[in-house]
Amino acid sequence: VASQCRLLQSSSGRPSAPQLPQLPDEPISLQDAPAGLFQLPPGDPFPERVTVAWLSVLALAFALVCDPQENLSLAEITLRRLAPRLLASLRLLGPGADVLLRPETADILLDRLLPHGQMLFLNERFLQAVDREM
Amino acid sequence: RLDGKFVELLQTVLCSPKCPEQIQVLCAAILREMSPCNDLILSCDEIQDTKLLSLVSSVLLAQENKKAEVSAVGQRIVKVLERRLPEGQSARYLLPVLSNVISLSPESLTEEQTNVVSKKMADWLRYASIQQGVAQPSGGFFSSPRTRQPGPVTEVDGAIATDFFTVLSVGQYYTQDQWLNVQAFSMLRNWLLCYGGKGLKTPNSDDKSGMDRSVMSMVSTTSTSSRLLPPKDRLREKAFEYCQRLIEQSNRRPLKKDDGDLQKACLIEAVTIMDIICKQDSSYVYRAVSFLKILHGRICGDATYARALVPIAQFFLNHSKMASVDSDAIYKHLFTDIPAQLFHNPSLAFEFVQFCKDNSQLFTETSSIFRQSFPNLFKFLAWNSPPLISEFVDLLPFLLDAGTAIEIFHLLLDLPCLTAALDIQLRSTALPTSEKAASDPAVKPATCLEAFRHPLCKTMFQYLLRTKSAPEDAPERLIPLRQLLGSVASNPRVMQCAETVPVLLELFFRVVAEFADGPLINQLVVLLLQRSDQLYEIPAFKDDVYRVLSSQLVMLCKLHPALIVELSKEILEFSGTVSNIQNKEAIFTHMVWAIGEYMSVSYDKRCTVEQINRFFETLEAMLFEITQLRPLASTPSYAPRAISVLMATLTKLAARSQDLIPRVSMFLSKMRTFVQSPAVTSVYCEEDLEEILIRATELMNLLKMPSVAQFVFTPPVGVASTRFQREVNDSLPFALRIVTRLLEPAPGFIPG
């Protein structure tokens, strides 16, 4: 994912991001966040052929690995919902992020938005209901 | 490996009733990470709490199914779903587990069990409440009657819903059955792929047996009392209606922008599920076809819905024959308009190319719209090179045949130009209309943008940006355009595209080698030599392309050695141009090697002594030119291997036309002077000069034994390939060294 992201960034002529960005106070907008899709052939590293949807936010990248017959539009939507919530609850971009000390936070989030790896067709209101439950 | 006692502890904590959720999640996560775990005593049989059951299942499903855990989980889930759940428990946590189970091992459920679930799913999809839920206070019981009655659910645009509940229904709070509706739809595709066809299927297999059931099913779908239908058929009916409703709902303008994204995802899912249903029961085809044609008409002009056009096209590809429907307009729009307008959308580009790969047999028909549109397809690659290069490596062989080879050859070499042109096209359309006035034909364009609208350059751009194959058009007209685009050559996207070209070129030749006949090979060689002058000016790009072209040139000569004789005019011209030694050294060197190797009567009876002599003279003049010692002017340096290969080829030709031997010998003897002259030693490095001298000496020695030379250099064709014939660089030195040693035996050397 890292190389895809770098290549996409460089192709659009954007300057490469600074090493340690300041965490902005406003919610990070994902509108222009670089994102993409690519395929991995069987055997490397997954036994079957998979498609990877990825999203990059500042210095971080998120990847969602899908089976060939899964809905890629939904995968992109799911990523765009997971990323800000993970960023916020784990404070991933802040200094001294203690991500490794709080694995259950990520797990609970994933369990709600991607239970057992199942992508969900949630409209905005449903999403609010999910957020309320957490 | 974790201590057994610790594992036991984890399991106990996980299942203890008062444990906070976070701890439970953590325990489950640790146990999953340690899978497969032999000390696991967890079982899902006794667990009543659905949330806990979900967590425990996640651990069990991670165990690599050594003890049929998958089946056990599946059985338990179905059992729980069958019965009425206790108060406060929700089935919604179990559906994702079920989806996982059937993906891992569809055989875990019996037909009876799948019928039970199918029946429930049909109900969840079709009969969820259309009243909004109430807020659940933390106590878990309903609050006082002062709470307002919840209203009906609405559509995404705010209108009150008048039809059944779907994932696109909006409310402030949701009921349990509405949750189940969402979950059921989210796993519907997987479920239908697994169990919707005749008998048990794995998610990846196609079901073509739906045809057989058409007679029977045509009766059942018109039945008013659908409860009489077998569960599978009933689910199909409800699922079909659900998809129809979703498609209608996607027509509404959402109040929240993000709901628009979901609408599109739902649309794609709905069309795909309809496609699956029609494959499993062809009686649905007639209903679906008319519906989807209307949908296509509605969205084909809207760029934001472009991704949905792909599954629609797939549907028609699968079913239009059965419905005797003409869907050519759909394919035409998809392949002509979409790539030209939306090449810059990376997700669409990816899915479009996948679609092409999935339907690769379409490209084999010469006259089809799919085949004709390949120039359009390459726009996706030109713009989105890194993610799509591996996809195009898979796709290219299907686009290539004798009819398209030449055009694709040119296209590949001009791929970075295409990127540049697309960039200019995008920038041009983004300009405000005031700046878009057509430029004055008399004035030469100053920038690329101006050139884009300039009348003289327009046709060049149009050719490059064409949507259809145009084999008769001459690509030479692009020469001025390539120069014009020079200013964009350092654009990062252009450079990324340039990196994909060598890979594709190698693949191109590998595929072409399988079917090309003599005339096509000749054509390719001529074009190869021509195009070496007409490449887009990106430095690393040119070197890489030369490298590939030169090795492929050799390959073509191997396939069709007679081309040296048949194309002698073009080859003489190329190898007689001194500047080629500098500018296109790789191609030159390999060309000269090929001449030495294949210019022989054993490869082509038409090879005459005159021809050999003519080639000899040309190459001799070249070698003379580059080894000339100019006392006053500075000595330009040429690639040492060019010198070596020229010497070797001249020797080989002399071996076949033995009158030439004295000339070569004399020339070779002069190499010592060349190598030792101060002007030369200052420009070439010592090892190279030494190599040249050694090579010259070996060749001279070989010529002292003309019959041996003749054998070495002109073995009969058809003889099993000996070592002397195999490698360009290896065999000749080997042969020469043997011969040299025979002539000047070193002490202690035993010939053998």
Interface residues (C-beta under 8 A of the other chain):
Chain A: S3 Q4 L7 L8 S10 S11 S12 G13 A35 G36 L37 F38 Q39 P41 D67 Q69 N71 L72 S73 L74 E76 I77 P103 E104 D107 I108 D111 P115 H116 G117 Q118 M119 L120 F121 L122 N123 E124 R125 F126 A129
Chain B: E21 Q22 I23 V25 L26 A28 A29 S54 S57 S58 L61 Y93 L95 P96 V97 S99 N100 S103 V156 V167 L168 S169 V170 G171 Q172 Y173 Y174 V182 Q183 F185 S186 M187 R189 L193 P203 N204 K256 D258 D259 D261 L262 K264 A265 C266 I268 E269 T272 R307 P346 S347 F350 E351 Q354 S385 P386 P387 S390 E391 N491 P492 R493 Q496
